Amino acid sequence: MSFSNYKNISSVLKEFQVTYTEANFIELVDFSIPNYFREDLEFMMREGVVDNSEYAICENLIYPVLKQVWKNYSASFILWSHQSLNYNENLSGFPEYILAKRSELGKVVFEQPYFLLVEAKQDKFTEGWGQCLAEMVAAQRLNQNSAMVIFGIVSNGDRWQFGKLEGDRFIKNRDFYSIQAIETLFSAINFVFQKCQEQLNSFAIV
């Protein structure tokens, strides 16, 4: 069964025995947004058709934001687009975006995933979170390290929601962030990247 067959969080919680809680765990970590990025985003949102399809949303709104933050962490991670994630027949598919450890063998080798992003197609966040949590469970099992926190984001381009999987506990951040408040959004995403970097450094020492 592919990730998209999970239509809500509840179905994933029951199947994989994960508990659900809500809490604000995101801490805003300052991020300097280049002027050229602001100008390009403002131009696209003013003159372009950025949300007429799921592909347009991914290409015009979601990926540019992720990519801008990823540049600061590219020595440690690769940002994958629509990369296959396959644990077994019930946990397989193609997440929109995956942040994974950069392999010593080269950038084309897929390594441990640290966070995943799912687009909320047609603004269906309930379905988006069902798919995203299933992907997070798959990532956790592929990593074979229950101590590693897996982060997840579900976004429709405008609204960005955050969650994390710690062992058998899923925590959804109560607050969401919007591209309309771009400084806060970037700070929230930068927090996730920073936590991934801290984990990578910690496990490397071990």
C-alpha atoms as an extended CHARMM CRD file, in Angstrom:
* protein
*
       206  EXT
         1         1  MET       CA              0.0000000000        0.0000000000        0.0000000000  PROA      1               0.0000000000
         2         2  SER       CA              1.4330000000        3.3630000000       -0.9720000000  PROA      2               0.0000000000
         3         3  PHE       CA              1.7020000000        6.3400000000        1.3750000000  PROA      3               0.0000000000
         4         4  SER       CA             -1.1680000000        8.0960000000       -0.4080000000  PROA      4               0.0000000000
         5         5  ASN       CA             -3.5740000000        5.3470000000        0.6760000000  PROA      5               0.0000000000
         6         6  TYR       CA             -3.3770000000        6.5990000000        4.2450000000  PROA      6               0.0000000000
         7         7  LYS       CA             -6.1340000000        9.2160000000        4.3610000000  PROA      7               0.0000000000
         8         8  ASN       CA             -5.7390000000       10.4700000000        7.9150000000  PROA      8               0.0000000000
         9         9  ILE       CA             -3.4370000000       10.3780000000       10.9190000000  PROA      9               0.0000000000
        10        10  SER       CA             -5.7220000000        8.0230000000       12.8400000000  PROA      10              0.0000000000
        11        11  SER       CA             -5.2750000000        5.1630000000       10.3800000000  PROA      11              0.0000000000
        12        12  VAL       CA             -1.4800000000        5.4020000000       10.7060000000  PROA      12              0.0000000000
        13        13  LEU       CA             -1.6120000000        5.6300000000       14.5060000000  PROA      13              0.0000000000
        14        14  LYS       CA             -3.7050000000        2.4500000000       14.7400000000  PROA      14              0.0000000000
        15        15  GLU       CA             -1.7200000000        0.4110000000       12.2380000000  PROA      15              0.0000000000
        16        16  PHE       CA              1.7120000000        1.2570000000       13.6290000000  PROA      16              0.0000000000
        17        17  GLN       CA              0.7830000000        1.8490000000       17.2850000000  PROA      17              0.0000000000
        18        18  VAL       CA              1.9160000000        5.4580000000       17.4370000000  PROA      18              0.0000000000
        19        19  THR       CA              0.5020000000        7.8790000000       20.0030000000  PROA      19              0.0000000000
        20        20  TYR       CA             -0.6530000000       11.3920000000       19.0890000000  PROA      20              0.0000000000
        21        21  THR       CA             -0.1390000000       14.6410000000       20.9700000000  PROA      21              0.0000000000
        22        22  GLU       CA             -0.1420000000       18.3430000000       20.1280000000  PROA      22              0.0000000000
        23        23  ALA       CA              2.3970000000       20.8400000000       21.4190000000  PROA      23              0.0000000000
        24        24  ASN       CA              4.3400000000       23.8160000000       20.1330000000  PROA      24              0.0000000000
        25        25  PHE       CA              7.8720000000       22.4810000000       19.7500000000  PROA      25              0.0000000000
        26        26  ILE       CA              9.0190000000       24.8140000000       16.9710000000  PROA      26              0.0000000000
        27        27  GLU       CA             11.4860000000       27.4630000000       18.0860000000  PROA      27              0.0000000000
        28        28  LEU       CA             12.1140000000       30.3070000000       15.6960000000  PROA      28              0.0000000000
        29        29  VAL       CA             15.7330000000       30.3440000000       14.5490000000  PROA      29              0.0000000000
        30        30  ASP       CA             16.6940000000       33.5430000000       12.7010000000  PROA      30              0.0000000000
        31        31  PHE       CA             17.3120000000       33.2040000000        8.9870000000  PROA      31              0.0000000000
        32        32  SER       CA             18.5570000000       35.9450000000        6.6840000000  PROA      32              0.0000000000
        33        33  ILE       CA             16.4040000000       35.9920000000        3.5510000000  PROA      33              0.0000000000
        34        34  PRO       CA             18.2820000000       37.4140000000        0.5410000000  PROA      34              0.0000000000
        35        35  ASN       CA             16.6730000000       40.3730000000       -1.1760000000  PROA      35              0.0000000000
        36        36  TYR       CA             16.7440000000       38.6140000000       -4.5360000000  PROA      36              0.0000000000
        37        37  PHE       CA             14.6310000000       35.8050000000       -3.0970000000  PROA      37              0.0000000000
        38        38  ARG       CA             12.0780000000       38.2430000000       -1.6820000000  PROA      38              0.0000000000
        39        39  GLU       CA             11.8830000000       40.0930000000       -4.9850000000  PROA      39              0.0000000000
        40        40  ASP       CA             11.5040000000       36.8990000000       -7.0110000000  PROA      40              0.0000000000
        41        41  LEU       CA              8.8040000000       35.5080000000       -4.7110000000  PROA      41              0.0000000000
        42        42  GLU       CA              6.9080000000       38.8010000000       -4.7270000000  PROA      42              0.0000000000
        43        43  PHE       CA              7.1060000000       38.8870000000       -8.5220000000  PROA      43              0.0000000000
        44        44  MET       CA              5.8270000000       35.3200000000       -8.8690000000  PROA      44              0.0000000000
        45        45  MET       CA              2.9590000000       35.8490000000       -6.4380000000  PROA      45              0.0000000000
        46        46  ARG       CA              2.0090000000       39.1280000000       -8.1240000000  PROA      46              0.0000000000
        47        47  GLU       CA              2.4200000000       38.2000000000      -11.7940000000  PROA      47              0.0000000000
        48        48  GLY       CA              2.5500000000       34.4120000000      -11.9630000000  PROA      48              0.0000000000
        49        49  VAL       CA             -0.0410000000       31.6620000000      -11.6050000000  PROA      49              0.0000000000
        50        50  VAL       CA              1.5480000000       29.8680000000       -8.6690000000  PROA      50              0.0000000000
        51        51  ASP       CA             -1.2380000000       27.6340000000       -7.3900000000  PROA      51              0.0000000000
        52        52  ASN       CA             -3.2080000000       26.3170000000      -10.3640000000  PROA      52              0.0000000000
        53        53  SER       CA             -1.9300000000       22.7590000000       -9.8330000000  PROA      53              0.0000000000
        54        54  GLU       CA             -0.0170000000       20.6910000000       -7.3080000000  PROA      54              0.0000000000
        55        55  TYR       CA              3.0350000000       20.8750000000       -9.5700000000  PROA      55              0.0000000000
        56        56  ALA       CA              2.8640000000       24.6620000000       -9.7240000000  PROA      56              0.0000000000
        57        57  ILE       CA              2.6070000000       24.8940000000       -5.9410000000  PROA      57              0.0000000000
        58        58  CYS       CA              5.6170000000       22.6230000000       -5.4710000000  PROA      58              0.0000000000
        59        59  GLU       CA              7.7510000000       24.4000000000       -8.0730000000  PROA      59              0.0000000000
        60        60  ASN       CA              6.7990000000       28.0040000000       -7.3250000000  PROA      60              0.0000000000
        61        61  LEU       CA              6.1950000000       28.0940000000       -3.5730000000  PROA      61              0.0000000000
        62        62  ILE       CA              7.3980000000       25.0350000000       -1.6800000000  PROA      62              0.0000000000
        63        63  TYR       CA             10.6750000000       24.0800000000       -3.3300000000  PROA      63              0.0000000000
        64        64  PRO       CA             12.1370000000       27.6110000000       -3.5620000000  PROA      64              0.0000000000
        65        65  VAL       CA             11.6280000000       28.1110000000        0.1910000000  PROA      65              0.0000000000
        66        66  LEU       CA             13.1270000000       24.7330000000        1.1300000000  PROA      66              0.0000000000
        67        67  LYS       CA             16.0170000000       25.1960000000       -1.2690000000  PROA      67              0.0000000000
        68        68  GLN       CA             16.9260000000       28.6010000000        0.1530000000  PROA      68              0.0000000000
        69        69  VAL       CA             17.2970000000       27.1600000000        3.6700000000  PROA      69              0.0000000000
        70        70  TRP       CA             18.9690000000       23.9690000000        2.4470000000  PROA      70              0.0000000000
        71        71  LYS       CA             21.8170000000       25.9660000000        0.8770000000  PROA      71              0.0000000000
        72        72  ASN       CA             23.1370000000       26.6280000000        4.3930000000  PROA      72              0.0000000000
        73        73  TYR       CA             23.1710000000       22.9010000000        5.1740000000  PROA      73              0.0000000000
        74        74  SER       CA             24.1820000000       21.4300000000        1.8210000000  PROA      74              0.0000000000
        75        75  ALA       CA             27.5440000000       20.1960000000        3.1400000000  PROA      75              0.0000000000
        76        76  SER       CA             25.6590000000       17.7240000000        5.3280000000  PROA      76              0.0000000000
        77        77  PHE       CA             22.3930000000       17.0350000000        3.5120000000  PROA      77              0.0000000000
        78        78  ILE       CA             20.8310000000       16.5300000000        0.1030000000  PROA      78              0.0000000000
        79        79  LEU       CA             17.3490000000       17.8660000000       -0.6330000000  PROA      79              0.0000000000
        80        80  TRP       CA             15.6510000000       15.1980000000       -2.7410000000  PROA      80              0.0000000000
        81        81  SER       CA             12.6120000000       15.8190000000       -4.9360000000  PROA      81              0.0000000000
        82        82  HSD       CA             10.1460000000       12.9690000000       -5.5330000000  PROA      82              0.0000000000
        83        83  GLN       CA             12.6870000000       10.3490000000       -4.5060000000  PROA      83              0.0000000000
        84        84  SER       CA             11.4690000000        6.7890000000       -3.9490000000  PROA      84              0.0000000000
        85        85  LEU       CA             11.0910000000        5.8540000000       -0.2780000000  PROA      85              0.0000000000
        86        86  ASN       CA             10.4630000000        2.1430000000        0.1630000000  PROA      86              0.0000000000
        87        87  TYR       CA             10.3970000000        0.2010000000        3.4210000000  PROA      87              0.0000000000
        88        88  ASN       CA              7.9170000000       -2.5480000000        2.4990000000  PROA      88              0.0000000000
        89        89  GLU       CA              4.7600000000       -3.0400000000        0.4410000000  PROA      89              0.0000000000
        90        90  ASN       CA              2.7000000000       -1.0570000000        2.9800000000  PROA      90              0.0000000000
        91        91  LEU       CA              5.1680000000        1.7990000000        3.3010000000  PROA      91              0.0000000000
        92        92  SER       CA              6.3260000000        2.9380000000       -0.1000000000  PROA      92              0.0000000000
        93        93  GLY       CA              5.9690000000        5.8560000000       -2.4560000000  PROA      93              0.0000000000
        94        94  PHE       CA              7.4410000000        9.1510000000       -3.5750000000  PROA      94              0.0000000000
        95        95  PRO       CA              7.3770000000       11.9880000000       -1.0230000000  PROA      95              0.0000000000
        96        96  GLU       CA              7.4320000000       15.4440000000       -2.5870000000  PROA      96              0.0000000000
        97        97  TYR       CA             10.6590000000       16.3350000000       -0.7650000000  PROA      97              0.0000000000
        98        98  ILE       CA             13.0900000000       14.5180000000        1.5350000000  PROA      98              0.0000000000
        99        99  LEU       CA             16.0340000000       15.9210000000        3.4280000000  PROA      99              0.0000000000
       100       100  ALA       CA             18.5800000000       13.1140000000        3.6850000000  PROA      100             0.0000000000
       101       101  LYS       CA             22.1390000000       12.7500000000        4.8740000000  PROA      101             0.0000000000
       102       102  ARG       CA             24.7370000000       13.4870000000        2.1910000000  PROA      102             0.0000000000
       103       103  SER       CA             26.5040000000       10.2430000000        1.3390000000  PROA      103             0.0000000000
       104       104  GLU       CA             30.2830000000        9.9510000000        1.3800000000  PROA      104             0.0000000000
       105       105  LEU       CA             29.8840000000        8.0250000000       -1.8940000000  PROA      105             0.0000000000
       106       106  GLY       CA             28.4860000000       11.0650000000       -3.7050000000  PROA      106             0.0000000000
       107       107  LYS       CA             25.3560000000       13.1660000000       -4.0310000000  PROA      107             0.0000000000
       108       108  VAL       CA             23.4910000000       10.5900000000       -6.1550000000  PROA      108             0.0000000000
       109       109  VAL       CA             23.4360000000        8.0220000000       -3.3230000000  PROA      109             0.0000000000
       110       110  PHE       CA             20.3300000000        8.1940000000       -1.1280000000  PROA      110             0.0000000000
       111       111  GLU       CA             21.1440000000        8.0290000000        2.5890000000  PROA      111             0.0000000000
       112       112  GLN       CA             19.2480000000        8.3540000000        5.8810000000  PROA      112             0.0000000000
       113       113  PRO       CA             16.1510000000       10.5740000000        5.6630000000  PROA      113             0.0000000000
       114       114  TYR       CA             15.7360000000       13.2160000000        8.3810000000  PROA      114             0.0000000000
       115       115  PHE       CA             12.5870000000       15.0190000000        7.3320000000  PROA      115             0.0000000000
       116       116  LEU       CA              9.8790000000       14.7930000000        4.7150000000  PROA      116             0.0000000000
       117       117  LEU       CA              7.4710000000       17.2440000000        3.1430000000  PROA      117             0.0000000000
       118       118  VAL       CA              4.0880000000       16.3950000000        1.6770000000  PROA      118             0.0000000000
       119       119  GLU       CA              1.9630000000       18.7710000000       -0.3330000000  PROA      119             0.0000000000
       120       120  ALA       CA             -1.5970000000       19.1650000000        0.9530000000  PROA      120             0.0000000000
       121       121  LYS       CA             -3.2540000000       18.4860000000       -2.3740000000  PROA      121             0.0000000000
       122       122  GLN       CA             -6.4370000000       20.5280000000       -2.8380000000  PROA      122             0.0000000000
       123       123  ASP       CA             -5.7900000000       21.9280000000        0.6620000000  PROA      123             0.0000000000
       124       124  LYS       CA             -6.6100000000       18.5260000000        2.2140000000  PROA      124             0.0000000000
       125       125  PHE       CA             -4.3630000000       18.6960000000        5.2610000000  PROA      125             0.0000000000
       126       126  THR       CA             -6.0290000000       15.6920000000        6.9170000000  PROA      126             0.0000000000
       127       127  GLU       CA             -5.0350000000       13.4460000000        4.0280000000  PROA      127             0.0000000000
       128       128  GLY       CA             -1.6670000000       15.1550000000        3.7670000000  PROA      128             0.0000000000
       129       129  TRP       CA             -0.8450000000       14.3150000000        7.3760000000  PROA      129             0.0000000000
       130       130  GLY       CA             -1.9450000000       10.7050000000        6.9630000000  PROA      130             0.0000000000
       131       131  GLN       CA              0.4970000000       10.3710000000        4.0760000000  PROA      131             0.0000000000
       132       132  CYS       CA              3.2560000000       12.3390000000        5.7960000000  PROA      132             0.0000000000
       133       133  LEU       CA              3.0960000000       10.3610000000        9.0480000000  PROA      133             0.0000000000
       134       134  ALA       CA              3.2360000000        7.0870000000        7.0980000000  PROA      134             0.0000000000
       135       135  GLU       CA              6.3580000000        8.4010000000        5.3560000000  PROA      135             0.0000000000
       136       136  MET       CA              7.8580000000        9.3850000000        8.7070000000  PROA      136             0.0000000000
       137       137  VAL       CA              7.2650000000        5.8650000000       10.0490000000  PROA      137             0.0000000000
       138       138  ALA       CA              8.9430000000        4.4320000000        6.9420000000  PROA      138             0.0000000000
       139       139  ALA       CA             11.9160000000        6.7770000000        7.3620000000  PROA      139             0.0000000000
       140       140  GLN       CA             12.2810000000        5.8530000000       11.0240000000  PROA      140             0.0000000000
       141       141  ARG       CA             12.2980000000        2.1400000000       10.2090000000  PROA      141             0.0000000000
       142       142  LEU       CA             14.6920000000        2.5350000000        7.3110000000  PROA      142             0.0000000000
       143       143  ASN       CA             17.0920000000        4.4020000000        9.5910000000  PROA      143             0.0000000000
       144       144  GLN       CA             16.9170000000        1.5840000000       12.1610000000  PROA      144             0.0000000000
       145       145  ASN       CA             17.3870000000        4.1220000000       14.9270000000  PROA      145             0.0000000000
       146       146  SER       CA             14.3740000000        4.8520000000       17.1190000000  PROA      146             0.0000000000
       147       147  ALA       CA             16.3360000000        7.5790000000       18.9200000000  PROA      147             0.0000000000
       148       148  MET       CA             16.4440000000        9.6700000000       15.7360000000  PROA      148             0.0000000000
       149       149  VAL       CA             13.6610000000       12.2400000000       15.5070000000  PROA      149             0.0000000000
       150       150  ILE       CA             11.9680000000       12.3830000000       12.1070000000  PROA      150             0.0000000000
       151       151  PHE       CA             10.4140000000       15.7120000000       11.1370000000  PROA      151             0.0000000000
       152       152  GLY       CA              7.4730000000       16.2250000000        8.8050000000  PROA      152             0.0000000000
       153       153  ILE       CA              5.9030000000       19.1960000000        7.0520000000  PROA      153             0.0000000000
       154       154  VAL       CA              2.5750000000       19.3840000000        5.2360000000  PROA      154             0.0000000000
       155       155  SER       CA              2.0380000000       22.4810000000        3.1010000000  PROA      155             0.0000000000
       156       156  ASN       CA             -0.2830000000       23.8700000000        0.4610000000  PROA      156             0.0000000000
       157       157  GLY       CA              2.2970000000       26.5070000000       -0.4240000000  PROA      157             0.0000000000
       158       158  ASP       CA              0.6840000000       29.1520000000        1.7620000000  PROA      158             0.0000000000
       159       159  ARG       CA              0.1060000000       27.3030000000        5.0490000000  PROA      159             0.0000000000
       160       160  TRP       CA              2.9080000000       25.1760000000        6.5120000000  PROA      160             0.0000000000
       161       161  GLN       CA              2.2260000000       22.6950000000        9.3340000000  PROA      161             0.0000000000
       162       162  PHE       CA              4.9480000000       20.8760000000       11.2850000000  PROA      162             0.0000000000
       163       163  GLY       CA              5.2110000000       17.5730000000       13.1440000000  PROA      163             0.0000000000
       164       164  LYS       CA              7.8330000000       15.2040000000       14.5160000000  PROA      164             0.0000000000
       165       165  LEU       CA              8.0420000000       11.4980000000       15.2660000000  PROA      165             0.0000000000
       166       166  GLU       CA              9.9360000000       10.5820000000       18.4270000000  PROA      166             0.0000000000
       167       167  GLY       CA             10.0500000000        6.8270000000       18.9200000000  PROA      167             0.0000000000
       168       168  ASP       CA              6.3960000000        5.7710000000       18.9950000000  PROA      168             0.0000000000
       169       169  ARG       CA              5.0710000000        9.2750000000       19.6700000000  PROA      169             0.0000000000
       170       170  PHE       CA              3.9130000000       11.7450000000       17.0130000000  PROA      170             0.0000000000
       171       171  ILE       CA              3.7800000000       15.3890000000       18.0490000000  PROA      171             0.0000000000
       172       172  LYS       CA              1.9930000000       17.8970000000       15.8590000000  PROA      172             0.0000000000
       173       173  ASN       CA              2.9240000000       21.5460000000       16.2960000000  PROA      173             0.0000000000
       174       174  ARG       CA             -0.1920000000       23.4860000000       17.2750000000  PROA      174             0.0000000000
       175       175  ASP       CA              0.7790000000       26.6480000000       15.4280000000  PROA      175             0.0000000000
       176       176  PHE       CA              1.1050000000       26.7730000000       11.6720000000  PROA      176             0.0000000000
       177       177  TYR       CA              3.0780000000       29.2430000000        9.5790000000  PROA      177             0.0000000000
       178       178  SER       CA              2.2990000000       31.1220000000        6.3880000000  PROA      178             0.0000000000
       179       179  ILE       CA              4.2890000000       32.3000000000        3.4120000000  PROA      179             0.0000000000
       180       180  GLN       CA              2.5100000000       35.6120000000        3.9470000000  PROA      180             0.0000000000
       181       181  ALA       CA              4.6810000000       36.0190000000        7.0750000000  PROA      181             0.0000000000
       182       182  ILE       CA              7.8540000000       34.9440000000        5.3620000000  PROA      182             0.0000000000
       183       183  GLU       CA             10.3600000000       35.8020000000        8.1150000000  PROA      183             0.0000000000
       184       184  THR       CA              8.5470000000       33.6150000000       10.6400000000  PROA      184             0.0000000000
       185       185  LEU       CA              8.1220000000       30.7990000000        8.1330000000  PROA      185             0.0000000000
       186       186  PHE       CA             11.8100000000       30.7510000000        7.2720000000  PROA      186             0.0000000000
       187       187  SER       CA             12.7260000000       30.8230000000       10.9650000000  PROA      187             0.0000000000
       188       188  ALA       CA             10.5110000000       27.7870000000       11.6190000000  PROA      188             0.0000000000
       189       189  ILE       CA             11.9610000000       25.8280000000        8.7000000000  PROA      189             0.0000000000
       190       190  ASN       CA             15.4760000000       26.8030000000        9.7380000000  PROA      190             0.0000000000
       191       191  PHE       CA             14.7510000000       25.3350000000       13.1750000000  PROA      191             0.0000000000
       192       192  VAL       CA             13.9580000000       21.9600000000       11.5930000000  PROA      192             0.0000000000
       193       193  PHE       CA             17.1330000000       22.0190000000        9.5020000000  PROA      193             0.0000000000
       194       194  GLN       CA             19.1520000000       22.9830000000       12.5780000000  PROA      194             0.0000000000
       195       195  LYS       CA             17.7160000000       20.0820000000       14.5930000000  PROA      195             0.0000000000
       196       196  CYS       CA             18.5280000000       17.6990000000       11.7600000000  PROA      196             0.0000000000
       197       197  GLN       CA             22.0930000000       19.0210000000       11.7160000000  PROA      197             0.0000000000
       198       198  GLU       CA             22.4070000000       18.5900000000       15.4860000000  PROA      198             0.0000000000
       199       199  GLN       CA             21.2240000000       15.0030000000       15.2320000000  PROA      199             0.0000000000
       200       200  LEU       CA             23.6090000000       14.2570000000       12.3970000000  PROA      200             0.0000000000
       201       201  ASN       CA             26.5260000000       15.6240000000       14.4210000000  PROA      201             0.0000000000
       202       202  SER       CA             25.4190000000       13.7260000000       17.5180000000  PROA      202             0.0000000000
       203       203  PHE       CA             25.1260000000       10.3630000000       15.8010000000  PROA      203             0.0000000000
       204       204  ALA       CA             28.4200000000       10.9260000000       13.9990000000  PROA      204             0.0000000000
       205       205  ILE       CA             30.1630000000       11.3150000000       17.3680000000  PROA      205             0.0000000000
       206       206  VAL       CA             28.5550000000        8.1310000000       18.6420000000  PROA      206             0.0000000000
